[in-house]
Amino acid sequence: MPDTALDRMLDEIYARVGEVAPQPRLSATRKALELLGDPHRAYPIVHITGTNGKTSTSRITESILRAHGLRTGLFTSPDLGYLGERIVVDGQPIAEEALVAAWDEVKPFIDLADAELATTGEPALTFFEALTVLAYAVFADAPIDVGVIEVGMGGEWDSTNVADGQVAVFTPIDLDHTERLGRTVEEIARTKAGIIKPGRSVVSAAQQQAALTELERAAELSEADLTLEGRDFRVLSRMPASGGRVVDVQGRAGRYPGLFVPLLGAHQAQNTAVAIAAVETFLGGGSQPITGGVLAEGLAAATSPGRLQVAGSAPVLVVDAAHNPHGVAAMVAGLAESFPFEHVVAVVAVLADKDAAGMIRAAAGTVDEFVVTTAPSERSTDPDALAATVAGVVGAERVVVEPDLERALRAARDAAVTRDATTTGVVVFGSITLVARTLQLVREHGWS
């Protein structure tokens, strides 16, 4: 039996089909929301998709809009230990009591939708579909002035796409979830372009040509304006600084020099520029600059948990949610820029549908030792099989297998201390569930 109301609520929502197996449909989410009175139509939306950087870009966008004086809702995926982290109102994750109360209010309508679906032989709402319904309802009840909504997977048939986003935002598109989104960048971009709505606005990071062609085609067919990094806005300069970086950005409507962004990694400069262009587009159609005070306040409050996050010291422990080659490449660049490590030990686990070899190749020039372990997921690759993949890339002498994550972290820490804890870093990457569990273990048991 559940110990608390929260446990009971989590049991009920997690009993549904997980988000790793989404239904390619909008009908189920739309049906539940219709029964609730279409709460997702009560506020305008900035809708954000892409392969990497979309969570950070969502969080930066929301923070700037909140600094502008708007009451915001932020929906992101996944969480790093508490489901309510995904549903944020005015900068604060929904509290446990409020989360349970909101679920109890929407669950009868979700059950009704499930029953209607059953009459036509369709599966019940999945976990992510139910969570989307819950988030949209919470935001309407708050109420909010604007929602910043991160796509769960893809775009066209992602459950968040029942909403009519005023601005569709695209971070860099690359290969990921290929078994569901397509085997090529072109196919994946085509699916993601499904969030573009007729007559609305599109803001995109610089893209590979295959992806850009699809976005341009979708924007033209939808008669939507396309704002593109490198053509309509850009990062003018970026420089590492203590705790983040200083960037100069040329936006759509203004130039913004000397912005301090308290996020690690060179890629956060691009995420910041995309977020600024998105806010300019939402607030004034790209014609009104953001005031300096608002932008400084919004950026100062921006956070990106699980992205080059320092989770411990002596030796320094960095966790990063990179789980595809493009993300690992960004992580590696961020490590080189922000941490003066002479030696790096990595704790790595990868889910079965991911490009493990590609990730290891991206990390091989930076990571000296790999401790291969198990991610807390049914889809985690067997550590011995993953170790063989890693050894095939970097050589067996650089690989250690420790299936238990807690012992793997201890082995990595001991290796760093034995070498030199002041110049050796430990980095955890490869799976978001791995990062979430690592952070939990550090909170519970400490690190150094």
C-alpha positions as CSV (number, residue, x, y, z in Angstrom):
1,M,0.0,0.0,0.0
2,P,1.2,3.6,-0.7
3,D,2.7,5.3,2.3
4,T,1.5,8.8,1.4
5,A,-0.9,10.5,-0.9
6,L,2.0,11.4,-3.1
7,D,3.0,7.7,-3.3
8,R,-0.5,6.8,-4.2
9,M,-0.7,9.4,-6.9
10,L,2.7,8.4,-8.4
11,D,1.6,4.7,-8.4
12,E,-1.5,5.7,-10.4
13,I,0.3,7.8,-13.0
14,Y,3.4,5.5,-13.3
15,A,1.1,2.5,-13.8
16,R,0.4,3.9,-17.3
17,V,2.5,3.1,-20.3
18,G,5.9,4.8,-19.9
19,E,7.1,7.8,-21.9
20,V,9.7,5.6,-23.7
21,A,6.8,4.1,-25.6
22,P,4.7,7.1,-26.7
23,Q,1.6,6.6,-28.8
24,P,1.9,8.5,-32.1
25,R,-1.4,10.3,-31.6
26,L,-3.0,13.5,-30.3
27,S,-6.6,12.3,-30.0
28,A,-6.3,10.8,-26.5
29,T,-4.8,13.9,-25.0
30,R,-7.2,16.1,-26.9
31,K,-10.2,14.0,-25.6
32,A,-9.1,14.4,-22.0
33,L,-8.5,18.1,-22.3
34,E,-11.9,18.6,-24.0
35,L,-13.6,17.0,-21.0
36,L,-11.7,19.4,-18.8
37,G,-12.8,22.4,-20.8
38,D,-9.7,22.8,-22.9
39,P,-7.4,24.4,-20.3
40,H,-4.5,24.5,-22.8
41,R,-6.3,27.3,-24.7
42,A,-6.4,29.6,-21.7
43,Y,-3.0,31.1,-22.2
44,P,-0.4,31.6,-25.1
45,I,2.4,29.2,-25.5
46,V,6.0,29.1,-26.5
47,H,6.6,25.6,-27.8
48,I,10.1,24.2,-27.8
49,T,11.6,21.2,-29.5
50,G,15.0,20.0,-30.8
51,T,17.4,17.2,-30.1
52,N,19.8,18.8,-27.6
53,G,19.5,22.0,-25.5
54,K,15.7,22.2,-25.5
55,T,15.4,21.9,-21.7
56,S,18.0,24.6,-21.0
57,T,16.5,26.8,-23.7
58,S,13.1,26.3,-22.2
59,R,14.3,27.3,-18.8
60,I,16.2,30.4,-20.0
61,T,13.1,31.5,-22.0
62,E,10.8,31.1,-19.0
63,S,13.2,32.9,-16.7
64,I,13.4,35.9,-19.1
65,L,9.6,36.0,-19.5
66,R,9.1,35.9,-15.7
67,A,11.6,38.8,-15.3
68,H,9.5,40.7,-17.8
69,G,6.7,40.5,-15.2
70,L,4.6,37.7,-16.7
71,R,3.3,34.8,-14.6
72,T,4.8,31.7,-16.2
73,G,4.2,28.0,-16.5
74,L,7.1,25.8,-17.5
75,F,6.7,22.1,-18.6
76,T,9.9,20.2,-19.1
77,S,11.1,16.6,-19.4
78,P,12.4,14.6,-17.7
79,D,12.7,15.2,-13.9
80,L,15.8,14.4,-11.8
81,G,14.0,12.7,-8.9
82,Y,10.6,14.5,-8.2
83,L,7.9,14.4,-10.8
84,G,6.7,17.9,-9.8
85,E,10.0,19.4,-11.2
86,R,8.4,19.1,-14.6
87,I,5.5,21.4,-13.7
88,V,6.8,24.8,-12.7
89,V,4.5,27.8,-11.9
90,D,6.2,31.3,-11.7
91,G,9.6,29.7,-11.1
92,Q,8.6,27.2,-8.5
93,P,8.1,23.4,-9.0
94,I,4.6,22.4,-8.0
95,A,4.5,21.4,-4.3
96,E,3.7,17.8,-3.4
97,E,0.4,18.6,-1.8
98,A,-0.7,20.7,-4.8
99,L,0.5,18.0,-7.3
100,V,-1.6,15.4,-5.6
101,A,-4.7,17.7,-5.4
102,A,-4.3,18.6,-9.1
103,W,-4.1,14.9,-10.0
104,D,-7.2,14.1,-8.0
105,E,-9.0,16.8,-9.9
106,V,-8.0,15.7,-13.4
107,K,-8.0,11.9,-12.9
108,P,-11.8,11.4,-13.2
109,F,-11.7,13.1,-16.6
110,I,-8.7,11.1,-17.7
111,D,-10.6,7.9,-16.6
112,L,-13.6,9.1,-18.7
113,A,-11.3,9.6,-21.7
114,D,-9.8,6.1,-21.1
115,A,-13.3,4.6,-21.1
116,E,-14.2,6.4,-24.4
117,L,-10.9,5.2,-25.9
118,A,-11.6,1.6,-24.9
119,T,-14.9,1.6,-26.8
120,T,-13.0,2.1,-30.0
121,G,-10.2,-0.3,-29.1
122,E,-7.6,2.4,-28.4
123,P,-5.1,2.2,-25.5
124,A,-5.6,4.3,-22.4
125,L,-3.7,7.5,-22.0
126,T,0.0,6.9,-21.5
127,F,2.0,8.3,-18.6
128,F,3.2,11.3,-20.7
129,E,-0.2,12.0,-22.1
130,A,-1.7,12.0,-18.6
131,L,1.1,14.2,-17.4
132,T,0.6,16.7,-20.2
133,V,-3.1,16.9,-19.3
134,L,-2.2,17.5,-15.7
135,A,0.3,20.2,-16.6
136,Y,-2.0,22.1,-18.9
137,A,-4.7,22.0,-16.2
138,V,-2.4,23.2,-13.5
139,F,-1.3,26.2,-15.6
140,A,-4.9,27.2,-16.3
141,D,-5.8,27.0,-12.6
142,A,-2.7,29.0,-11.5
143,P,-3.5,31.0,-13.7
144,I,-0.5,31.9,-15.9
145,D,0.1,34.5,-18.5
146,V,2.3,32.3,-20.8
147,G,3.3,28.7,-20.9
148,V,6.8,27.5,-22.0
149,I,6.2,24.0,-23.1
150,E,9.0,21.5,-24.0
151,V,8.1,18.7,-26.3
152,G,8.5,15.2,-24.9
153,M,9.6,13.4,-28.0
154,G,9.5,14.6,-31.7
155,G,6.8,17.1,-32.2
156,E,4.1,16.3,-34.7
157,W,2.4,13.6,-32.6
158,D,3.8,14.5,-29.2
159,S,1.0,15.0,-26.7
160,T,2.0,18.6,-26.0
161,N,1.2,19.5,-29.6
162,V,-2.5,19.6,-28.9
163,A,-1.8,23.3,-28.0
164,D,-1.5,26.1,-30.5
165,G,1.9,27.6,-29.9
166,Q,2.3,31.2,-30.7
167,V,6.1,30.6,-31.2
168,A,7.6,27.3,-32.3
169,V,11.3,27.1,-31.2
170,F,13.9,24.7,-32.5
171,T,17.2,23.9,-30.8
172,P,19.8,22.0,-32.9
173,I,18.3,18.8,-34.5
174,D,20.4,15.7,-34.7
175,L,20.0,11.9,-34.5
176,D,18.2,10.6,-31.4
177,H,15.2,8.3,-30.8
178,T,15.8,7.0,-34.3
179,E,13.5,4.0,-33.8
180,R,10.6,6.3,-33.4
181,L,11.4,9.6,-35.1
182,G,13.3,8.4,-38.2
183,R,16.7,7.2,-39.2
184,T,17.9,10.4,-40.8
185,V,18.2,14.0,-39.6
186,E,15.8,15.0,-42.4
187,E,13.1,12.6,-41.1
188,I,13.6,13.7,-37.5
189,A,13.3,17.3,-38.5
190,R,10.2,16.7,-40.5
191,T,8.5,15.1,-37.4
192,K,9.7,18.0,-35.1
193,A,8.5,20.6,-37.6
194,G,5.0,19.4,-36.8
195,I,4.8,21.9,-33.9
196,I,4.7,24.8,-36.5
197,K,1.2,26.3,-36.5
198,P,-0.4,28.2,-39.4
199,G,0.3,31.9,-39.4
200,R,2.5,31.7,-36.2
201,S,6.2,32.4,-35.7
202,V,9.2,30.1,-35.8
203,V,12.6,30.6,-34.2
204,S,15.4,28.2,-34.9
205,A,19.0,27.7,-33.9
206,A,21.5,27.1,-36.7
207,Q,20.7,23.7,-38.3
208,Q,22.3,21.2,-40.5
209,Q,21.1,21.8,-44.1
210,A,18.9,18.7,-44.1
211,A,17.0,19.9,-41.0
212,L,16.9,23.5,-42.1
213,T,15.3,22.4,-45.4
214,E,12.5,20.7,-43.6
215,L,11.9,23.6,-41.2
216,E,11.8,26.1,-44.1
217,R,9.4,23.9,-46.0
218,A,7.1,23.5,-43.0
219,A,7.2,27.3,-42.3
220,E,6.4,28.1,-45.9
221,L,3.4,25.7,-46.0
222,S,2.1,27.1,-42.7
223,E,2.7,30.7,-43.8
224,A,4.8,31.1,-40.6
225,D,7.6,33.6,-40.2
226,L,11.0,31.9,-39.7
227,T,13.7,33.6,-37.7
228,L,17.1,31.8,-38.0
229,E,20.3,32.0,-36.0
230,G,23.2,33.3,-38.1
231,R,20.8,35.2,-40.3
232,D,18.4,37.1,-38.0
233,F,20.2,36.8,-34.7
234,R,23.5,35.4,-33.5
235,V,26.1,35.0,-30.7
236,L,28.7,37.8,-31.3
237,S,31.1,36.6,-28.6
238,R,31.4,34.2,-25.7
239,M,33.9,34.1,-22.9
240,P,34.2,31.8,-19.9
241,A,33.6,33.4,-16.5
242,S,33.5,32.2,-13.0
243,G,30.3,30.2,-12.6
244,G,29.2,30.6,-16.3
245,R,30.1,32.8,-19.2
246,V,29.8,36.3,-20.6
247,V,28.1,36.5,-24.0
248,D,27.3,39.3,-26.5
249,V,24.1,38.6,-28.4
250,Q,22.7,40.3,-31.5
251,G,19.0,39.6,-31.2
252,R,16.2,40.3,-33.6
253,A,15.4,43.7,-32.1
254,G,18.5,44.7,-30.2
255,R,22.1,44.1,-29.3
256,Y,22.8,42.8,-25.9
257,P,26.5,43.0,-24.8
258,G,28.1,41.7,-21.7
259,L,25.4,39.3,-20.6
260,F,26.4,37.0,-17.7
261,V,24.9,33.5,-18.1
262,P,25.3,31.4,-14.9
263,L,25.4,28.1,-16.9
264,L,28.4,26.0,-17.8
265,G,29.2,24.9,-21.3
266,A,29.9,26.8,-24.5
267,H,26.6,25.6,-26.0
268,Q,24.7,27.6,-23.4
269,A,25.6,30.8,-25.3
270,Q,23.7,29.4,-28.3
271,N,20.8,28.4,-26.0
272,T,20.7,31.9,-24.6
273,A,20.6,33.5,-28.0
274,V,17.8,31.3,-29.1
275,A,15.9,32.0,-25.9
276,I,16.4,35.8,-26.4
277,A,15.1,35.6,-30.0
278,A,12.1,33.5,-28.8
279,V,11.2,36.1,-26.2
280,E,11.6,39.0,-28.6
281,T,9.4,37.2,-31.0
282,F,6.7,36.4,-28.4
283,L,6.6,39.9,-26.8
284,G,6.8,42.1,-29.8
285,G,7.0,40.1,-33.0
286,G,10.7,40.7,-33.0
287,S,10.5,44.5,-33.2
288,Q,11.0,45.5,-29.5
289,P,14.3,45.0,-27.7
290,I,14.3,43.4,-24.2
291,T,15.3,46.0,-21.6
292,G,18.7,45.4,-20.1
293,G,17.4,45.1,-16.5
294,V,14.9,42.5,-17.5
295,L,17.4,40.4,-19.4
296,A,20.0,40.6,-16.7
297,E,17.5,39.6,-14.1
298,G,16.1,36.7,-16.2
299,L,19.5,35.3,-17.1
300,A,20.7,35.6,-13.5
301,A,17.8,33.4,-12.3
302,A,18.2,30.8,-15.1
303,T,19.2,27.3,-14.0
304,S,19.8,24.0,-15.8
305,P,20.0,21.1,-13.4
306,G,21.8,18.0,-14.7
307,R,23.7,19.9,-17.3
308,L,27.4,20.2,-16.4
309,Q,26.2,20.3,-12.8
310,V,28.8,20.2,-10.1
311,A,27.5,17.7,-7.6
312,G,30.6,17.2,-5.4
313,S,34.1,18.3,-4.7
314,A,37.5,16.8,-3.8
315,P,37.5,15.3,-6.4
316,V,35.1,17.5,-8.4
317,L,32.0,15.5,-9.5
318,V,30.2,16.7,-12.6
319,V,27.0,15.2,-13.8
320,D,25.6,15.7,-17.3
321,A,22.5,14.4,-18.9
322,A,24.1,13.9,-22.3
323,H,22.7,10.7,-23.9
324,N,23.6,11.0,-27.6
325,P,26.8,11.8,-29.5
326,H,25.8,15.5,-30.1
327,G,25.1,16.0,-26.4
328,V,28.3,14.3,-25.3
329,A,30.3,16.5,-27.7
330,A,28.7,19.6,-26.1
331,M,29.6,18.1,-22.6
332,V,33.2,17.5,-23.6
333,A,33.5,21.1,-24.9
334,G,32.0,22.4,-21.7
335,L,34.4,20.3,-19.5
336,A,37.4,21.6,-21.5
337,E,36.3,25.2,-21.2
338,S,35.1,25.3,-17.5
339,F,37.2,22.7,-15.7
340,P,41.1,22.6,-15.6
341,F,41.2,18.8,-15.3
342,E,44.4,17.0,-16.1
343,H,42.7,13.6,-15.9
344,V,39.1,12.6,-16.2
345,V,37.3,9.4,-14.9
346,A,33.8,8.8,-16.3
347,V,31.0,6.8,-14.9
348,V,28.8,5.8,-17.8
349,A,25.7,3.8,-18.5
350,V,23.6,3.9,-21.6
351,L,20.1,2.8,-22.5
352,A,19.6,0.1,-25.1
353,D,18.2,2.3,-27.9
354,K,21.1,4.8,-27.8
355,D,24.2,5.2,-29.9
356,A,26.7,4.1,-27.2
357,A,29.7,3.8,-29.6
358,G,29.0,7.3,-30.9
359,M,28.9,8.7,-27.4
360,I,32.1,7.0,-26.4
361,R,33.9,8.3,-29.5
362,A,32.8,11.8,-28.6
363,A,34.2,11.4,-25.1
364,A,37.3,9.4,-25.9
365,G,39.7,12.4,-26.3
366,T,38.7,13.8,-22.9
367,V,38.0,10.8,-20.7
368,D,41.0,8.8,-19.5
369,E,39.2,6.0,-17.6
370,F,35.7,4.6,-18.0
371,V,33.8,2.9,-15.2
372,V,30.9,1.2,-16.9
373,T,27.8,0.6,-14.8
374,T,24.0,0.1,-14.9
375,A,21.4,2.9,-15.3
376,P,18.3,2.5,-13.1
377,S,16.1,1.6,-16.1
378,E,14.7,-1.6,-17.5
379,R,16.3,-0.5,-20.8
380,S,19.8,-0.1,-19.4
381,T,22.4,-1.8,-21.6
382,D,24.1,-4.8,-19.9
383,P,27.3,-3.4,-18.4
384,D,29.4,-6.2,-19.8
385,A,28.0,-5.6,-23.3
386,L,28.5,-1.8,-22.9
387,A,32.1,-2.4,-21.6
388,A,32.8,-4.4,-24.8
389,T,31.6,-1.4,-26.8
390,V,33.6,1.0,-24.9
391,A,36.7,-1.2,-25.1
392,G,36.2,-1.4,-28.8
393,V,36.5,2.4,-29.0
394,V,39.2,3.2,-26.5
395,G,40.9,-0.1,-25.6
396,A,40.2,-2.5,-22.7
397,E,42.9,-1.0,-20.5
398,R,40.8,2.1,-20.0
399,V,37.7,0.3,-19.0
400,V,36.4,-1.0,-15.6
401,V,33.1,-2.7,-15.1
402,E,31.1,-2.2,-11.9
403,P,27.4,-3.0,-12.4
404,D,26.3,-1.4,-9.1
405,L,26.1,2.4,-9.5
406,E,27.0,3.2,-5.9
407,R,30.1,1.0,-6.1
408,A,30.9,2.5,-9.5
409,L,30.8,6.0,-8.1
410,R,33.1,4.9,-5.3
411,A,35.5,3.3,-7.7
412,A,35.7,6.4,-9.8
413,R,36.2,8.6,-6.7
414,D,38.9,6.3,-5.4
415,A,40.7,6.4,-8.8
416,A,40.6,10.2,-8.8
417,V,41.9,10.4,-5.3
418,T,44.7,7.9,-5.9
419,R,45.8,9.9,-8.9
420,D,45.3,13.5,-7.6
421,A,41.9,14.8,-6.3
422,T,42.9,18.4,-7.1
423,T,43.5,17.8,-10.8
424,T,41.3,14.8,-11.6
425,G,37.6,15.1,-12.2
426,V,34.8,12.5,-12.2
427,V,32.0,12.9,-14.8
428,V,28.8,11.0,-14.9
429,F,27.0,10.8,-18.3
430,G,25.1,8.6,-20.7
431,S,21.6,8.4,-19.3
432,I,19.3,10.9,-17.6
433,T,18.1,8.2,-15.2
434,L,21.8,7.6,-14.3
435,V,22.3,11.3,-13.5
436,A,19.1,11.4,-11.4
437,R,20.1,8.4,-9.4
438,T,23.6,9.8,-8.9
439,L,22.3,13.1,-7.6
440,Q,20.0,11.1,-5.2
441,L,22.9,9.0,-3.9
442,V,25.1,12.1,-3.3
443,R,22.3,13.8,-1.4
444,E,21.8,10.7,0.8
445,H,25.3,9.6,1.3
446,G,27.6,12.5,0.4
447,W,30.5,12.4,-2.0
448,S,33.9,13.2,-0.5
